[in-house]
Every structure is written in structure tokens, then in C-alpha cells.
Amino acid sequence: MTELKRTDAAPTLEQAFADASCPMRVKGTSPEPPRVDALHLMKLSLIRVVGGPFQFDRDARTIGDHDPEQLLVLSVEQGTVRLSQGEVTSRIGAGRVAICRTGRPFAITPEAECAIRIGLFPRSLIRLPDSRISHLFADLAANEKPSERMLAVLFDEVLQHERVEASAPATYYIDAFLDLVAAHFAEMLQPGPDDVTGSRRSFLLIQTREFIEQRLWDPDLDPQVIADHHHISLRYLHKLFASIGLTVSGWIRATRLERCRRDLANPALASLKISAIGARWGIPNATVLSRLFHEHYGMTPSQYRAAVRNGIEPELQELDEFPAT
């Protein structure tokens, strides 16, 4: 059975980041190196660092030409940390979360001894286009969000596991982490309390997307069904999704394909036929599923499943848009 990959001895901070396919430069002024705990969970790496003061960063020389683009989730457990990327610098206190991209230079600098949690995973696993979230990187929400508290709990609970006897739970840990990161972006995109019109529009967007999630199994789910259910015009529904840089049909398709991808990677569903997985999520035609999956991820469902079964982590192509057709 596959276990969570944890280093037997306490790794150095450089080693933990290198194992996560994200080499860093580490500088420290403390005579004692920071205490590091690292857990590499398929495509998700979780790292906890206690100590300081120190700094770690990635510059143009550290970022290799073929480094996989990842998102770095920084959760501060104790102390205060500065995160800088581009023109944005955020001062992050205990209980707060900020996210940056590893493919662009950044620096993380604790102001004194601290305890921080770091999550690293491929950018392609978050199905939000850059046009909607690029301004959020390295930024801090005005107020603490529920997703920040839940991410801290998930970090701590998973890092405490010495062993996980099967890889099936690992799949769900990854899904939970990715869903919380997506929720954090969604919370940061919410309009302010004084924006009444924006708040109503945001609430309706949440309702329509929840409805889509609940009806993915229905192959007849389309924009007209969604508009009718929420008693709005089809035109207004399209305007709602356009306001966040998405299309309705594109979002339905991308969500279905992501559910299929998760099922294909889940060893608990290894005996389930690919056509049955597609049917679970509203794509009953295996030929159509294969074509859409290849267009979206750059490989067929069978290729993806075979790679995962052989312990290979496929490099999925990253889409910045979700086309309507």
C-alpha cells in the first residue's frame, strides 16, 4: 500500500523545499537551524518550520526554466512574517494566510522566531483563471476568513499523522486542501459590506455554483436549466459568470472534468470503468469524455489513470480560461 511520504530524519529547510520541486535560497541569522517537518503527499507538499530569524526566497536564478508552476500557501502559526512578491508586500500575523506563485521571484522573511506552515501544489489544480486571481497573490484579506482557520486545522491534523495505511485517504486530504484554497480565493473576491448590489450578485453566484455542484450527475444540466431554477434570465446568468471571468458552460465542463480526474486518481475506485466515472459526473459518452479530458489536461483519462497507478505524477497542462464551447 502507498503511504504518505515523510522524511525519516528531520530534513533541512533546503531539502524540504527541494523535495517539493521548489528549490529555495535559505539565509539564517540564528545559530540554531529551524526545526522542519515535511510531508509529501502525491502532488501536495506540507512543511512546518519553527525557528528563526531566517529568510528564504526564490530569485530569477533559483527559478529554473522547467520548474513546475506551483502555488505556495503560507499559514502563520506564531509570530509575524513578511511575504513579498512583485510590488506587493504583506505583513502576516498569527492565524492569517497568504498565497504566492513559485514561478515568480518572492521572499518570505519572519520578523523574529516564528512557526509557519507551507503548502505547495501545482497551479493547474486550482480551476480559477489568472485574470481573476492574479491581483490576490501575496496579498492579505482585510479580515480573517473562515478558510484561514480551516486551513490551519487541516495543516496540523495531516502533519501529525505518522502513517496513513492507504493512499485513498491521501486523495481526500488533497481534495480538502485544494477546496479550502479555492474557498479562500472566493472569500477574497467577495465584495465589501457596503457594496449591496455586489453582495447580492455574489450570493447568487454562490447559489448557482452550488446548484451546479449538486447536479453534475445530470447530463442535461445546461445554462437554461440553471437560469430557470434560480428564476433569472439566461442573459443575466451569463453576465453573472462573465463578471468573474468565466462562462457557465465552461465552468460546468471544468468542474465535471476535475471530478473525473479526482476519481481516476483515487485507488479506492480503481476497479470502476472510465465510462462509469464519466457517467457519475454527467459525461456518459466515453468518447466525449476522452476528447474533453485530453483538451483540458493534455492527456486521455486512460493515460492519466495509468500514470497515477505507476506512481508517476503527470504534469497537467494549465488552462487560463474555461471556453464555453
N, C-alpha and C positions, 0 to 999 in steps of 0.2 A: 504494500500500500504506500501511497505517496504521503510524505509528511511535509509540514511546513519546514522550510529550510532555515535553520537557525545556526549561526556560527557556534562551534563548541566552546571556544575560548572567547573572552571579551575582545572584540575587534577594535582596531584603531578607527578614528573617525574617517581617515582617508580610505581605509579598507572597506568600511561600511558603505560609503558613497560609491566606490569603485564597483562593489558587488551589485549595486543598484543601477549600474550603467550610467552613472552620473559623477565622473571624477571631479574632485574639488581641490582647491588650494586651501590649506588649513594653516592658520597662524595663531599661536598662543603666547600669552604673556605669563600664564600661570606655571609654576614649576611642576605641578601635577597635571598629567593629561586628563581630559574629560572622560568620564565613565560612559561607555557606549553599549547599548543593547540593540541588536539589529535582527529583523525578521524579514526574510524574502519569500513572499507568498505569491508564487507564479508571477504575474505582471505587477504586483503591488509590493513595494518595499516599505517597511515601517522601521523607523530609527528613533531611539530615545537617547538624548545626550544630556548629561548632568555635569556641570563644572564651569570653568571659565576664570577670568575673561579670555575669550578667543574670538577669532573671526574665520569664516570660511566663505569662499566666493568662487565664481566661475567668470573668467575673462575670455576674450576672443581666442587666446591661445589654448585655454583649457577646453573650450568647446570644439570638439573635433568635427570635421566635415561630415562624418557619417553618424554622429551621435544621435540616438533616437530622441525626438522631441518629447519631453515629459512635462508634467505639471508637478510642482513641489508645493505641498500643503504644510504650512508651518503653524503649529499649535503650541502656544506658550503655556507651560505648566506653572512655572515660578520665575520671577524676575521680569526684566524688560529687555526687549530685543528690537534692533533696528533692521528693517528689510528695505534694501534699495534696489531698484531696477529702473533703468532709463532715468526719467525725470521725476520719478515717484519715490519718496522715502516715507515709510510708515514706522511709527514707534508703537510696538505691540506689547501690551501688558499681559499679565496672567489671565487666562481664560479666553484670550482672543485668538483669532485665526486670520491668516493672510495667505494668498496663493500667488506664485510666480511661475514663469516659464523657464525651463532649464536651457533652452536653445538660445537665450539672450543673456548677456552679462548681468550678474546680480551679486549682491553681497549681503550676508547675514551676520550681524555683529551684536552679541549680548553686551549690555552696559556693565554688567558685573557677573558674578556667579549666577547661573540660571539652570532651569530644567526645561528642555524643549522636546517636542515631538515632531517628527518629519515623516510625511508620506510622499512617495514618488510613484508615478504610474504614467503610461503613455497618454499623451494629449488626445489621441484618437478615441479614447474610451469615454470622453465627455462629449455628448452629441449636441453641443451648442456652438454655433458658428463664431469665429473670431470677431466678426462685425458686431456682435452683441456683447462680448465679454472682454475684449482686449483692453478696455479702459479700466477694468477691475483688477488687473494683475498688480500685485504688490500694494494694493490699496486696502484700507481698513473700513469696515462698515461703521456708520456713525454710532450705533448702539450694538451691544452684544446680541447675537441672533441665536435662536434655538439650535440651529445646525452646529454652531460652535461648541455648545455644551455636549451635544450628542457625539460629535467627532472626538472630543476628548475622552468620553467614556469608551467609545469603540477602540481608540488607540490603546488605552490602558488595559482593557479586557483581553484583547488579542495578544498584546505583548506579554501578558502574564502566562500564556499557555506555554508549557514546556514541550508538549507533544499534541498533535492532532492526528488521530489514528487513521483518518481517511481524508482524501482530498476534496470530497463533497462539501464538508463544512467550509473549507477554504474558499470554495467558489462563492458561497453565500456571504462570507466576510468581505470579499472583494466587492460583490454587488452592493452590500450595505454601505461600504465606504464610498463607492462611486455615487450612489444615490444621495448620500449626505453632502458630497461635494457639489453635485448638481443643485441640491436644495439650497446650499449656501450661495451659489451664484444667483439663483432665483430670488432669494431674500434680498440680496444686494441690488437687484434690478427693480425691486418694488418701489412704487412712487412714495414720496413723503406723505405724512399725515395731512398736510394742507392741500394736497392735490386730490380733491374729491373725485373729479372726473377720472383721473388716472387710477385712483383706488378702485373705482367701480369696474373700470376696464381690466385692471389687474385681477380682480376677484373673478370676473367672467372668464378670463384666460385660464385661471386655475381650475375653474369648474369644467371648462371644455376639455382641458388636458386630462383631468381625472376621468372624465367620461370616456375619452379615447382609450386610456389605460384599461378601463373596465370592459371595453368592448372590442379589444384587439382580436379576440377569437372569431369575431363575426366578419366573414369575407365581404359582406355587403356594406360594411361601415365606410361611409364617404362623407365629404363636407356637407352635403344636403341633409343627411341623417343627423349630423351633429347640430346643424343650424336649427332644424325642426325641433329637436329635443330641447333646445335652450330658448326657443321662441324668439329667434333673431333671424334677420335676413342672411342669405348666403353671402351677399356682398359685405355685410358688416363682419361676419365671421372671418372672411379673408382679410379684411382690414385689421382685425384684432391680431392675427398671426403676423401680418406684414409689419406691425408696429414693433415686433421683437425680432424682425429679420428672418422670419420663417414662412413656409407655406403650410397649409393644412394637410394636403396630401403628402407632402414631403415629410412632415412630422409623423404622420401615421406610418408611412413606409419605414422611416428610420427607426421608429420605436419597435415595430414588428421585427425588423431585421436584428436589432440589438437583443431582443428577447430570444430569437432563434440562435444567435451567436452564443449567448449565455448557456442555453440548453445544450448546444453542441459541445461546449467545453465542460459540461457537468458530467463527471463519471457515473453519477447515480442514474443518468439517462442514456448510458452508452448503448443499451440494447434497443432503444427507441429509434425507429427508422427516421431518416431525414425528412421524408414526406410527412410523417406523423408530427414531427416537430413543427414543420411549416403549417400544418393544419391547425395545430394548437394556437397559432398566432395569426390566423386569418389568411394564410397563403397556402391553400390546399393543393395547388398545382406545383409539383416538384420541379418542372422545367422552369416555370416562372420564378420560383424561389432561387434556383441556381443562378439564373441570369441576374436577378436583383442583388443577390448576395455578392456576386462577382463584381458588379458595377459599384457596389458600396464599399466593399472591403478589399477588392483586388484579388480574390481567390474564391473558389467554389466552396459550398458547405462541406463537401466530402474532403476537399483538400485541407480545410481548416480543422475539421474533426480529426483527420489522420495526423496532422502535425501536433495537435494537442495530446493525442494518445501516445505519441512517440516522445513526449517531453519537450517538444520544440515550441517556443513562443513565437508565433508568426508576427511579422511586422505588418500590421494592417495599414492600408493607405488611409490618409486623413482627409476627410471631406470638410470644406469650409461652408458648403451650402447643402441644402436639402431640396433638390429640384421637385417641382410639382408634378412632373410627368413621369 
